[in-house]
Structures are given as structure tokens and as C-alpha cells.
Amino acid sequence: MGIVGKILFIFILILTSAFFSMAEISLAGARKIKLQLLVDEGSANAQKVLDLQSNPGNFFTTVQIGVNIVAILAGIVGNDVFTPVLLNIVGNQTLAFLISFTCVTGSFIEFADLIPKRLAMVYPEKTAVSLVNPMIFTIKLLTPIVWIFSSVADLVFKIFNTPHSREDMITHEDIFALVDAGAEAGVVHTREHHLIENVFELEQRWVSSAMTTRDEIIYFTLEETE
């Protein structure tokens, strides 16, 4: 493989690592409420994301396997590509290796990890829905390896009596926090904000607190004739 082919191979590794980074962050950050809305609108991929969230073990195992394989290959190929070229320029083997290592590692940190994860955090649901099918294919492709690592992880969780998946229970406090955030952003108006808060306070109010006092009333009893 020539130097051009090796550089192209490193570029493919960066894209592969970026794919795994975006898939990992988007699945973890995707909100079930928004995904369920997409499912109600007929999105089959959104349902696949929900299924992965309910049982994420194989998903995260696949991500870690992929990321580590890519990192190992990048370290091997990257130093082999740039070190000989830099050696002719700087004339020092150690310095050439350090510059090569810094360039390859910096490229992976920036373009394979930092930027993809920040993009996935901004658009978690959209990213998760877009990448779910390639991730499912990758999980199936690596099934034997994934099964081994997942089995060991499940055993550790079982020993320490730890749940395998998170519980997304929405409480009154969560709804209040979302409404407060919407009010601060200007999406929810002040009157709507107070109305929503008052709805959750109804169970703590007496009927008399919502009644208007009248000094004189006209009423009919059940014994009145037609």
C-alpha cells in the first residue's frame, strides 16, 4: 500500500470512528418522548432506536469494539505513513515519531470524536434515527464477538445486582423543569406557564379555593315542581 492509499485508509478510519461516536452519543441523548412522537408519525427507525434504548447492551458493546479496533489500526498505519516522511524533513527519528503521533492523535480527537459528538448532542433524535440501521447491521456483523463481551458484562452486572438499562420515569419536577426552560426561552408564554403549574396543584386544592363567593344567589331545590 502506497502513501496515498495509507492516507486514504486513515481518512476512512476517521469517518468510521466518527460514525461510532455519533451513534453512541445520539442513542444516549435521544429523548423517548420525541422518539415516541416520531413513531406516532410513522417512523420505523424511531421505533428501532427505542428498542435499542430498552436493551442497549449489545449496542454499546459494538461501539466500544469498533472504536478500539479503529484506534489500534490508526496507530499502526498512521505512524507508518508519516514517520518516514517527517524523518527526511527533521532528520531525527524520535522527533519525527512525536510529530507523527501528535498529528494522527489530534486528527482523531478533533474529527473522529469531538466534532461528531458535539453534533450528535445538538441533534440526538435526528442523528439516532439516521444511524440506527447501519448500527443494527454492524451489531449483527459482530454478533459472536459482541456476545462474548456482553455476556461478561451481564455477569458483572448480575454479581453487583445492577440494572441493565435506565428507567425513564417522568415526574412532576421534570415537567416543571421543561416548562421553566420553555418560559425562559420564550417558547412558553407566562400565562401558559402559570396554567400548567396550576394544573398539577389541583389535587392539593380545596374546591372552595376555586369558588367565587356570592352574597345573594337564586337556586332551585330538587323538590320544586316543573
C-alpha positions as CSV (number, residue, x, y, z in Angstrom):
1,M,0.0,0.0,0.0
2,G,1.5,3.4,-1.1
3,I,1.5,6.5,1.0
4,V,-1.7,7.8,-0.8
5,G,-3.5,4.6,-0.1
6,K,-2.5,4.7,3.6
7,I,-3.6,8.3,3.9
8,L,-7.0,7.4,2.4
9,F,-7.2,4.4,4.8
10,I,-6.6,6.8,7.8
11,F,-9.4,9.0,6.4
12,I,-11.7,6.1,6.2
13,L,-10.8,5.1,9.8
14,I,-11.6,8.7,11.0
15,L,-15.0,8.5,9.3
16,T,-15.7,5.1,10.9
17,S,-14.7,6.3,14.3
18,A,-16.9,9.4,13.8
19,F,-19.8,7.1,13.0
20,F,-19.4,5.2,16.2
21,S,-19.0,8.4,18.3
22,M,-22.2,9.9,16.8
23,A,-24.2,6.7,17.2
24,E,-23.1,6.4,20.9
25,I,-23.9,9.9,21.9
26,S,-27.2,10.2,19.9
27,L,-28.6,7.0,21.4
28,A,-27.7,8.0,24.9
29,G,-29.1,11.5,24.4
30,A,-32.2,10.8,22.4
31,R,-35.3,11.6,24.4
32,K,-38.0,8.9,24.5
33,I,-40.8,11.5,24.3
34,K,-39.6,12.9,21.0
35,L,-38.8,9.4,19.6
36,Q,-42.4,8.3,20.5
37,L,-43.8,11.3,18.6
38,L,-41.8,10.2,15.6
39,V,-43.1,6.7,16.0
40,D,-46.7,8.0,16.1
41,E,-45.9,9.9,12.8
42,G,-44.9,6.6,11.2
43,S,-41.1,6.5,11.7
44,A,-40.0,2.8,11.8
45,N,-36.4,3.9,12.6
46,A,-37.5,5.8,15.6
47,Q,-39.1,2.5,17.0
48,K,-35.8,0.8,16.3
49,V,-34.0,3.4,18.4
50,L,-36.5,2.9,21.2
51,D,-35.9,-0.8,21.1
52,L,-32.1,-0.3,21.3
53,Q,-32.6,2.1,24.3
54,S,-34.6,-0.5,26.1
55,N,-31.8,-3.1,25.7
56,P,-28.6,-1.1,24.9
57,G,-26.0,-3.8,26.0
58,N,-25.2,-5.1,22.5
59,F,-25.2,-1.6,21.1
60,F,-22.6,-0.1,23.4
61,T,-20.5,-3.3,23.2
62,T,-20.4,-2.9,19.4
63,V,-19.5,0.7,19.7
64,Q,-16.6,0.0,22.0
65,I,-15.3,-2.8,19.9
66,G,-15.4,-0.7,16.8
67,V,-13.8,2.4,18.4
68,N,-10.9,0.3,19.8
69,I,-10.3,-1.6,16.6
70,V,-10.2,1.7,14.7
71,A,-7.8,3.3,17.2
72,I,-5.4,0.3,17.0
73,L,-5.4,0.3,13.2
74,A,-4.9,4.1,13.1
75,G,-1.9,3.9,15.5
76,I,-0.3,1.2,13.3
77,V,-0.9,2.8,9.9
78,G,-0.6,6.4,11.0
79,N,2.9,6.2,12.3
80,D,4.0,4.1,9.4
81,V,2.8,6.7,7.0
82,F,4.1,10.0,8.4
83,T,7.2,9.0,10.4
84,P,9.4,8.1,7.3
85,V,8.3,11.3,5.5
86,L,9.0,13.5,8.6
87,L,12.3,11.8,9.2
88,N,13.5,13.1,5.9
89,I,12.5,16.6,6.9
90,V,13.5,16.9,10.6
91,G,16.3,14.3,10.4
92,N,15.5,12.9,13.9
93,Q,13.7,9.6,14.4
94,T,12.3,10.5,17.8
95,L,11.1,13.9,16.8
96,A,9.6,12.5,13.6
97,F,7.7,9.9,15.6
98,L,6.4,12.5,18.1
99,I,5.2,14.8,15.3
100,S,3.5,11.9,13.5
101,F,1.9,10.7,16.7
102,T,0.6,14.2,17.5
103,C,-0.9,14.8,14.1
104,V,-2.7,11.4,13.9
105,T,-3.9,11.6,17.5
106,G,-5.0,15.2,17.1
107,S,-6.9,14.4,13.9
108,F,-8.8,11.6,15.6
109,I,-9.6,13.7,18.7
110,E,-10.9,16.6,16.6
111,F,-12.6,14.9,13.7
112,A,-13.4,11.4,14.9
113,D,-14.5,12.3,18.5
114,L,-15.0,15.9,19.5
115,I,-16.9,17.3,16.4
116,P,-19.1,14.3,15.8
117,K,-20.1,14.0,19.5
118,R,-21.0,17.7,19.7
119,L,-23.1,17.4,16.5
120,A,-24.9,14.4,17.9
121,M,-25.6,16.2,21.2
122,V,-27.3,19.1,19.3
123,Y,-29.5,16.7,17.2
124,P,-29.7,13.5,19.2
125,E,-33.0,12.2,17.9
126,K,-32.4,13.0,14.3
127,T,-28.9,11.5,14.4
128,A,-30.0,8.4,16.2
129,V,-32.8,7.8,13.6
130,S,-30.4,8.3,10.7
131,L,-27.7,5.9,12.1
132,V,-29.8,3.2,13.6
133,N,-29.9,0.9,10.5
134,P,-26.1,0.9,9.9
135,M,-25.6,0.2,13.7
136,I,-28.0,-2.7,13.6
137,F,-26.1,-4.2,10.7
138,T,-22.8,-3.7,12.5
139,I,-24.2,-5.4,15.6
140,K,-25.3,-8.4,13.5
141,L,-21.9,-8.5,11.7
142,L,-20.0,-8.6,15.0
143,T,-22.5,-10.9,16.8
144,P,-20.0,-13.6,18.0
145,I,-17.6,-11.0,19.5
146,V,-20.4,-8.9,20.9
147,W,-22.0,-11.9,22.6
148,I,-18.7,-12.7,24.4
149,F,-18.2,-9.2,25.7
150,S,-21.9,-8.7,26.5
151,S,-22.0,-12.0,28.4
152,V,-19.1,-11.0,30.6
153,A,-20.6,-7.5,31.2
154,D,-24.0,-9.0,32.1
155,L,-22.3,-11.4,34.6
156,V,-20.6,-8.4,36.3
157,F,-23.9,-6.5,36.5
158,K,-25.6,-9.6,37.9
159,I,-22.9,-10.0,40.6
160,F,-23.3,-6.4,41.7
161,N,-27.1,-6.5,41.3
162,T,-27.0,-3.6,38.9
163,P,-29.9,-2.9,36.4
164,H,-29.0,-3.4,32.8
165,S,-31.0,-0.4,31.5
166,R,-32.1,3.0,32.7
167,E,-35.6,3.8,33.9
168,D,-37.0,6.9,32.2
169,M,-39.7,7.9,34.7
170,I,-41.1,11.4,34.1
171,T,-42.1,13.2,37.3
172,H,-43.8,16.5,38.1
173,E,-40.4,18.0,38.7
174,D,-39.2,17.0,35.2
175,I,-42.3,18.6,33.6
176,F,-41.8,21.8,35.7
177,A,-38.2,21.9,34.6
178,L,-39.2,21.6,30.9
179,V,-41.9,24.3,31.3
180,D,-39.5,26.6,33.1
181,A,-36.9,26.1,30.4
182,G,-39.5,26.9,27.7
183,A,-40.6,30.0,29.6
184,E,-37.0,31.2,29.8
185,A,-36.5,30.6,26.1
186,G,-39.7,32.4,25.2
187,V,-41.5,29.3,23.8
188,V,-44.0,29.1,26.6
189,H,-45.9,32.3,27.5
190,T,-46.2,33.5,31.1
191,R,-49.9,32.7,31.3
192,E,-49.4,29.2,29.8
193,H,-46.6,28.7,32.3
194,H,-48.8,29.5,35.3
195,L,-51.7,27.5,33.8
196,I,-49.6,24.3,33.5
197,E,-48.2,24.7,37.1
198,N,-51.8,25.3,38.4
199,V,-53.0,22.1,36.7
200,F,-50.6,20.0,38.9
201,E,-51.7,21.9,42.0
202,L,-55.3,21.0,41.6
203,E,-55.0,17.8,43.6
204,Q,-53.8,19.9,46.6
205,R,-56.6,22.5,46.4
206,W,-60.0,22.5,48.1
207,V,-63.0,23.2,45.9
208,S,-63.7,26.2,48.0
209,S,-60.4,27.8,46.9
210,A,-61.6,27.9,43.3
211,M,-65.2,29.1,44.2
212,T,-66.3,32.7,43.9
213,T,-68.2,34.0,47.0
214,R,-71.7,35.3,46.3
215,D,-73.8,37.3,48.8
216,E,-77.1,36.5,47.1
217,I,-78.0,33.6,45.0
218,I,-81.1,32.2,43.3
219,Y,-81.4,28.5,43.5
220,F,-83.9,25.6,42.9
221,T,-84.3,22.6,45.1
222,L,-85.0,19.1,44.0
223,E,-88.5,19.3,45.5
224,E,-89.5,22.1,43.2
225,T,-92.2,21.4,40.6
226,E,-91.8,21.9,36.9
